């Protein structure tokens, strides 16, 4: 009986022991980046990050994740579509979140971006960002995020999201509000363009690549 109790106790302790082995960082670098029509939040992937944001289980083996939010129609097509772009701006539309995995050093990724700002966040403030991201995902009855689109062998997943996209709430608004959720004191009212986003946040972070 004693042996059984010891076995049960060990079984119950396994999840705790596994969690305890995950090193929790004091600070985490978060990047605000823009590439063409995409604006996103980027950070390194590790065990602590995956534990904090379980949707990243799809990106084990990747070094960085780039997360953005946008119109479901326009965002999920590979090429520019003027009709879908106009519709996204003029009519409130359903949204998706775009998760893109990278296996490159951050310096190389930044080379491909129109601008990049770095924010060194304490763990507690980073977890506020994770909460913001989690709350925008739509989940099924099993609590799993709902995949909207994913091509086999592609590092990009689209997940169904909460909120509507329109002229006054764009991907830039979403990204600004994501960083605002970490405690950065900015006013996001009327912020809709990438230029406004860069102007509002460049004084709070380190400029890794200037917006020309």
PyMOL commands that set and color helices and strands:
alter all, ss='L'
color gray80, all
select helices_A, chain A and resi 2-20+47-52+54-59+72-75+82-90+106-111+123-136+171-180+194-201
alter helices_A, ss='H'
color red, helices_A
select strands_A, chain A and resi 27-35+38-44+64-71+93-102+115-122+147-149+156-165+206-209
alter strands_A, ss='S'
color yellow, strands_A
deselect
rebuild
show_as cartoon
